[in-house]
Amino acid sequence: MKRLAVAKFAHESNSFTPGETTEADFRAYGWHLGNEAPQRYAGTRTSMGAVLDFTAAHPDWQATFLTCASANPAGPVADAVYEKILGEILDGLRGQQWDAVYLCLHGAMLRASNPMADEEIIERVRKVIGRTPLGISYDLHGNLGEKQIKAATVAVGYKTHPHVDMYETTEKTLRLLTRAVDGKIRPVGALARVEALFPSVNMRTTGDGPMAEMEAIAQAAEKKYGVLDVTVFGGFPYADTPYAGGSIMVHADGDEALAQKVAREVADEMLRLAPKFQMELPTPDEAIRKALASPPGCAVVLENSDNPGSGGIGDTPGLFRALIDAEPDVPTAFAFFRDEAVVAEAHKAGVGAVLDITLGGKLSDLFGPPVAVKGRVTMLTDGRFKNVGPMSTHLEVSLGRTALLDVNGIKVILTEHCVSPNDPGFLLMHGIDPSKLRLLCVKAKNHIRAGILPYVKTMIDCDAPGPATIDMRNFRFRHLPQALMPN
């Protein structure tokens, strides 16, 4: 029986989010050792769920799970935490004979002392495992460098945004990796960079946008040239790294020149489409007015600039202040604020209590001052639910304890953890059916669309001060290539 080592160390790091990502952040989201991982991911449409299903279908392979750790997007990973997690993975790899190793990475991780943290992971893993075949899966928002491609036997990235193909991406990675082990293919990779910084809000692969066009171009090239995989990386613009920007990764069977040709050809197409990725967004006030004037049904206003999936902090007050000022006389909900103190106060006071509080602007005053309100506690929960939408289906999510307040007739969700409200379960567990609302204001960006579209009629993106604002001129970059500097 052949032995497969499995590890996950994934984080999307925002250089402009206040603070670092801590051990507590990883513990809250997912830090699993050995058999803990199969117990958490069995039956889920996730990368680790794909590993379990793949090995069940291939009895000649046995998977050994090492550390599997990830955290919600936030600031760079603290050095001590990075060393602890990577140290666990390396210790698990040492002194063992592996037929193959699979790493689940993001591609846009930063550590406090290194803006190319994913590359460091791969180099240190490769030093331990020697020439053992290594397969890697990446997020579509990865910022990749040439060394990462050369150190891997094969790598595959997501093709969808919202990321509803995590499972399929890992399945393909393992299929190519195990075929390489069996000598059926000889993958060689190439990376072509695209000298442009792409806003993530316009990287959706749904509809007729530029990223959907790029995925069609990539799929056509994969079929035309018969290569193993073509992955389009939009990059993560909020990670200040020399590898920021778009890139195309191609793996061919034994033909490096072909891989390079295809990568460059697709990269040229992405550069041609680069202007289509640029866009302007309305302010929160403008977006709310548009939402209330939209056709009947639930209208959603997305506060992209504080989306936790882009490193948002769940604390910026821009959209909430505009909502309070608008005084909507229709069924309305706001999701969410991360506010441990008010959640604790609500749980202590109990359902029915009226709290005199401020919301937003507490973790940082860079994005605006807090908003003073009175809120009546209408529900308290433990914050646990399972995803019901198409992204990470069946995966259990923990928001920490939560409280639902009624603020001037608006349902406001408060949580202890900063977690994107991407799945309908986030709202449903609080008794909020989006289809019954007229207006939903939410700190989210693209991933929420995968699950909420069946409930709503209109979706409007807006921009406000925050760590993930669309206007990149608001940030002071230190590592970004000069050609990509916003002006």
Backbone hydrogen bonds, N-H to C=O, Kabsch-Sander energy under -0.5 kcal/mol:
donor,donor_aa,acceptor,acceptor_aa,energy
2,K,60,D,-3.1
4,L,62,Q,-3.0
5,A,100,A,-2.3
6,V,64,T,-2.5
7,A,102,Y,-2.1
8,K,67,T,-2.1
9,F,104,C,-1.9
10,A,69,A,-2.1
13,S,11,H,-0.7
13,S,108,A,-2.5
14,N,74,A,-3.6
15,S,13,S,-0.6
15,S,238,Y,-2.6
17,T,14,N,-1.4
21,T,76,P,-2.6
22,T,20,E,-0.5
26,F,22,T,-1.6
27,R,23,E,-2.8
28,A,24,A,-2.3
29,Y,25,D,-1.5
30,G,26,F,-3.0
30,G,70,S,-0.5
32,H,68,C,-2.8
36,E,33,L,-2.4
37,A,34,G,-1.4
39,Q,35,N,-1.5
40,R,36,E,-1.7
41,Y,37,A,-2.6
42,A,38,P,-1.6
44,T,41,Y,-2.1
45,R,393,T,-1.5
46,T,44,T,-1.5
50,A,46,T,-1.8
51,V,47,S,-1.7
52,L,48,M,-2.0
53,D,49,G,-2.0
54,F,50,A,-2.7
55,T,51,V,-2.4
56,A,52,L,-1.7
57,A,53,D,-1.6
58,H,54,F,-0.7
61,W,58,H,-2.5
62,Q,2,K,-2.8
64,T,4,L,-3.0
65,F,63,A,-0.5
66,L,6,V,-3.2
66,L,64,T,-0.5
68,C,32,H,-2.7
69,A,8,K,-3.3
70,S,30,G,-2.5
71,A,10,A,-1.1
74,A,12,E,-1.0
77,V,110,L,-2.8
78,A,21,T,-2.5
82,Y,78,A,-2.6
83,E,79,D,-2.6
84,K,80,A,-1.7
85,I,81,V,-2.6
86,L,82,Y,-2.6
87,G,83,E,-2.1
88,E,84,K,-1.8
89,I,85,I,-1.9
90,L,86,L,-2.8
91,D,87,G,-2.5
92,G,88,E,-1.9
93,L,89,I,-1.5
94,R,90,L,-1.9
96,Q,93,L,-1.1
98,W,96,Q,-0.7
99,D,3,R,-2.1
100,A,3,R,-1.4
101,V,133,P,-2.2
102,Y,5,A,-3.2
103,L,135,G,-2.7
104,C,7,A,-2.3
105,L,103,L,-0.8
105,L,137,S,-2.1
111,R,114,N,-2.6
112,A,77,V,-2.3
114,N,111,R,-1.6
117,A,109,M,-1.1
118,D,109,M,-0.7
120,E,116,M,-1.5
121,I,117,A,-2.0
122,I,118,D,-2.2
123,E,119,E,-2.4
124,R,120,E,-2.5
125,V,121,I,-2.4
126,R,122,I,-2.9
127,K,123,E,-1.7
128,V,124,R,-1.1
128,V,125,V,-0.5
129,I,125,V,-2.5
130,G,126,R,-1.6
132,T,129,I,-1.6
135,G,101,V,-2.9
136,I,154,V,-1.8
137,S,103,L,-1.9
138,Y,156,V,-2.2
139,D,106,H,-2.2
142,G,139,D,-1.7
143,N,107,G,-2.3
144,L,142,G,-0.7
148,Q,145,G,-0.8
149,I,145,G,-1.0
150,K,146,E,-2.1
151,A,147,K,-1.9
152,A,148,Q,-0.8
152,A,149,I,-0.6
153,T,134,L,-2.6
154,V,134,L,-1.6
156,V,136,I,-2.0
158,Y,138,Y,-1.6
164,V,162,P,-1.9
169,T,165,D,-2.4
170,T,166,M,-2.0
171,E,167,Y,-2.4
172,K,168,E,-2.2
173,T,169,T,-2.3
174,L,170,T,-2.7
175,R,171,E,-2.0
176,L,172,K,-2.5
177,L,173,T,-2.5
178,T,174,L,-2.7
179,R,175,R,-1.6
180,A,176,L,-1.9
181,V,177,L,-2.1
182,D,178,T,-1.9
183,G,180,A,-1.3
184,K,179,R,-2.6
185,I,179,R,-0.9
188,V,252,A,-2.3
190,A,250,V,-2.1
192,A,248,I,-2.4
194,V,246,G,-2.7
195,E,193,R,-0.5
196,A,194,V,-2.6
198,F,196,A,-0.6
198,F,234,G,-0.5
202,N,199,P,-1.4
203,M,200,S,-1.7
205,T,161,H,-2.7
206,T,161,H,-0.6
209,G,206,T,-0.8
212,A,204,R,-0.7
213,E,209,G,-1.8
214,M,210,P,-2.1
215,E,211,M,-2.4
216,A,212,A,-1.8
217,I,213,E,-2.1
218,A,214,M,-2.6
219,Q,215,E,-2.6
220,A,216,A,-2.2
221,A,217,I,-2.1
222,E,218,A,-2.4
223,K,219,Q,-2.0
224,K,220,A,-2.8
225,Y,221,A,-2.4
226,G,222,E,-0.9
227,V,222,E,-0.9
228,L,251,H,-1.6
229,D,251,H,-1.7
231,T,249,M,-2.9
233,F,231,T,-0.6
233,F,247,S,-3.0
234,G,140,L,-1.6
234,G,232,V,-0.6
235,G,140,L,-1.1
239,A,236,F,-1.7
240,D,238,Y,-0.8
241,T,239,A,-1.2
244,A,241,T,-1.7
246,G,194,V,-0.7
246,G,196,A,-1.4
247,S,233,F,-2.0
248,I,192,A,-2.5
249,M,231,T,-2.5
250,V,190,A,-2.5
251,H,229,D,-2.2
252,A,188,V,-2.6
254,G,186,R,-2.6
254,G,252,A,-1.2
256,E,254,G,-0.5
259,A,255,D,-2.0
260,Q,256,E,-2.5
261,K,257,A,-2.2
262,V,258,L,-2.7
263,A,259,A,-2.3
264,R,260,Q,-2.3
265,E,261,K,-2.2
266,V,262,V,-2.5
267,A,263,A,-2.3
268,D,264,R,-2.2
269,E,265,E,-1.2
270,M,266,V,-1.9
271,L,267,A,-2.3
272,R,268,D,-1.8
273,L,269,E,-1.7
274,A,270,M,-0.7
274,A,271,L,-0.7
276,K,273,L,-1.7
277,F,273,L,-0.7
277,F,274,A,-1.4
278,Q,274,A,-0.7
278,Q,275,P,-0.8
287,A,283,T,-2.7
288,I,284,P,-2.4
289,R,285,D,-2.1
290,K,286,E,-2.3
291,A,287,A,-2.4
292,L,288,I,-2.5
293,A,289,R,-1.2
294,S,291,A,-1.2
299,A,438,R,-2.3
300,V,458,T,-2.9
301,V,440,L,-2.8
302,L,300,V,-0.5
302,L,460,I,-2.9
303,E,301,V,-0.6
303,E,442,V,-2.9
304,N,302,L,-1.5
304,N,462,C,-1.1
306,D,303,E,-1.7
307,N,304,N,-1.8
310,S,307,N,-2.3
311,G,308,P,-1.5
312,G,307,N,-2.4
314,G,306,D,-0.5
321,R,317,P,-2.9
322,A,318,G,-1.7
323,L,319,L,-2.2
324,I,320,F,-2.6
325,D,321,R,-2.4
326,A,322,A,-1.7
327,E,323,L,-1.0
327,E,324,I,-0.6
332,T,409,G,-0.5
333,A,439,L,-1.8
334,F,411,K,-3.3
335,A,441,C,-2.6
336,F,413,I,-0.6
337,F,413,I,-1.8
338,R,314,G,-3.0
339,D,337,F,-0.8
339,D,415,T,-2.4
343,V,339,D,-2.3
344,A,340,E,-2.3
345,E,341,A,-2.2
346,A,342,V,-2.7
347,H,343,V,-2.5
348,K,344,A,-2.0
349,A,345,E,-2.4
350,G,346,A,-2.9
352,G,377,V,-3.1
353,A,350,G,-1.7
355,L,353,A,-0.5
355,L,375,G,-3.3
357,I,355,L,-0.8
357,I,373,V,-2.3
359,L,371,V,-2.3
361,G,315,D,-3.2
368,G,365,D,-0.8
371,V,359,L,-2.5
372,A,370,P,-0.5
373,V,357,I,-2.8
375,G,355,L,-2.5
376,R,406,D,-2.2
377,V,353,A,-2.9
378,T,404,L,-3.1
379,M,404,L,-1.3
381,T,402,T,-1.8
385,F,397,V,-1.9
387,N,395,L,-2.5
392,S,45,R,-0.7
392,S,390,P,-0.6
394,H,387,N,-2.0
395,L,392,S,-2.0
397,V,385,F,-3.5
399,L,383,G,-2.6
402,T,381,T,-1.9
403,A,414,L,-2.2
404,L,379,M,-2.8
405,L,403,A,-0.5
405,L,412,V,-2.8
406,D,376,R,-2.5
407,V,405,L,-0.7
407,V,410,I,-2.9
408,N,406,D,-0.6
410,I,407,V,-1.9
411,K,332,T,-2.3
412,V,405,L,-2.9
412,V,410,I,-0.6
413,I,334,F,-2.4
414,L,403,A,-2.7
415,T,337,F,-2.5
416,E,399,L,-1.2
416,E,401,R,-1.0
417,H,399,L,-2.5
419,V,417,H,-1.0
422,N,420,S,-2.0
426,F,423,D,-2.0
427,L,423,D,-0.5
427,L,424,P,-0.9
428,L,424,P,-2.8
429,M,425,G,-2.1
430,H,427,L,-1.6
431,G,428,L,-2.0
432,I,427,L,-2.0
433,D,431,G,-0.7
436,K,433,D,-2.4
437,L,434,P,-1.5
438,R,331,P,-2.7
439,L,331,P,-2.1
440,L,299,A,-2.5
441,C,333,A,-2.6
442,V,301,V,-2.6
443,K,335,A,-2.6
444,A,442,V,-1.4
449,R,446,N,-1.7
450,A,447,H,-1.2
451,G,447,H,-0.6
451,G,448,I,-0.7
452,I,448,I,-2.2
453,L,449,R,-1.4
455,Y,452,I,-2.3
456,V,452,I,-0.9
456,V,453,L,-0.6
457,K,298,C,-2.7
458,T,298,C,-1.8
460,I,300,V,-3.1
462,C,302,L,-2.4
463,D,282,P,-2.4
468,A,305,S,-2.1
469,T,466,G,-1.3
472,M,470,I,-1.2
474,N,471,D,-1.9
475,F,472,M,-1.5
477,F,475,F,-0.8
484,L,481,P,-2.0
485,M,482,Q,-1.2
